[in-house]
Amino acid sequence: MTTDVQAPAPARASARPPAPDPTDRRTRALTRAVVALCTAAITVEGFDLIVYGVAMPSMLADSSLGLDKTLAGTLGSLVYLGMLIGAVVCGPLADRLGRRRLVLASGVIFTLFTVGCAVAATPWQFGLFRLLAGIGMGGVMPSCIALAKEYAPRGRSALVATIVLAGVPVGGVLAALTAAAWGDSLGWRGLFGVGAALSTLVFVGVYALLPDSRPGAADAPEPRATPSTASVGSPGSGGSLASGGPTAEAKNPSPARSVLSDGRARTTVLFVVANFAVLLAWYGLNTWLTQLMREMDYPLGSALQFTLVLNLGAVIGSFAIAAVADRIGPRLVTIGSAALCSVAVVGLSLGGNTVVVLCLTALAGVGAHSSLTVLNDWVASTYPASIRATALGYVSGFGRAGAIVAPLLGGWILTASLGPTTVFYVFAAAAALSAAALLAIPSRRA
């Protein structure tokens, strides 16, 4: 009976290398497609968001609008109020109805109302359309981040988050380049029209090509548990934030309530404070930098260069920062980026040599945007997949109050004749506050 056992079979099997798995190639291609489409959606959102800052000098010069700096700051804040509403409302809806549906619906909303901004006849019409466009913008971001996160390769989540969120400064670069090249001929209305046209093209592609969540992704555990996320209960470490087991999720199925239960409340609040502060610094710079540099006697063409360099620095530097975050975890990287932004903005307040100021502007962009993107990866890695879009929506939504306050603060300070230096000091203090809040989030206990 022992003669029936055949020994040569393993040798034949090992002599031939396994054939390539076509499923792996399809998976990689699908991942690239999802990341590319989500990045494109965030890029056109970034254009429509940041174009207001580069269009502001032209809008202030348009006597038919009758804008002063205070009213310009108020109008600038309305889009961020809309983004707060959109993020808070659409985050839970994305977890329940699907990320793809919310990306498409939100994209259609902000595209339509960006067209409205381009044709607005009065400041109140412009403000209303800007508010409604912001609601759509606020819905796109958490859904895109959560969807891209689900398709991210193991160990590359920070890089994927950086690629997707790099769309915001890429959009800012495109807006600044468009204004520098054709701003005089297009006028501020034409700049908003260009943004609406780009958004239309992108969301047609999203409708045709973007898939929804992976089957079962909403229930899958998060695979990556970095030292900075393990203490707050990364699902990849085997349990919830405080309860240590999956039964807590069963007892509290509502995503909106889950982000504040099971020991998550302190962490969620600190994430919101940090996001509030860094958004105040980042969007404050994007809204007011062109005008601030004009107040410091730089000509308009040079002032537009600062907004361009701010966003270029954000794009290029954030990839290097994300690579470090994937190696050592997001905690130290996020805190260091916020501190870098604070120091660089203080340097900007001093003015001086154009080359030096441009370098400081780039560093401010690196610090502010890297802090924001790695913070989003930190949040996404902290919460279970079933409530991830809700957590991202709450953190980015309530934190969005910082972006609402930033344009108002700039307008009030300049109207009070306190000067651009004071505006820079306020933005630097906000970045420092973000670093302090992130320091207060507990790291892994020994």
Secondary structure, DSSP 8 states (H G I E B T S, - for coil): -GGG---HHHHHHHHS-----HHHHHHHHHHHHHHHHHHHHHHHHHHHHHHHHHHHHHHHH-TTTT--HHHHHHHHHHHHHHHHHHHHHHHHHHHHH-HHHHHHHHHHHHHHHHHHHHH--SHHHHHHHHHHHHHHHHHHHHHHHHHHHHH--TT-HHHHHHHHHTHHHHHHHHHHHHHHHHHHHHHHHHHHHHHHHHHHHHHHHHHHH-----TTGGGS------HHHHTTT-GGGTS-SSS-STHHHHH---HHHHTTSTT-HHHHHHHHHHHHHHHHHHHHHHHHHHHHHHHTT--HHHHHHHHHHHHHHHHHHHHHHHHHHHHH-HHHHHHHHHHHHHHHHHHHTT---HHHHHHHHHHHHHHHHHHHHHHHHHHHHHS-GGGHHHHHHHHHHHHTHHHHHHHHHHHHHHHTT--HHHHHHHHHHHHHHHHHHHHTS-----
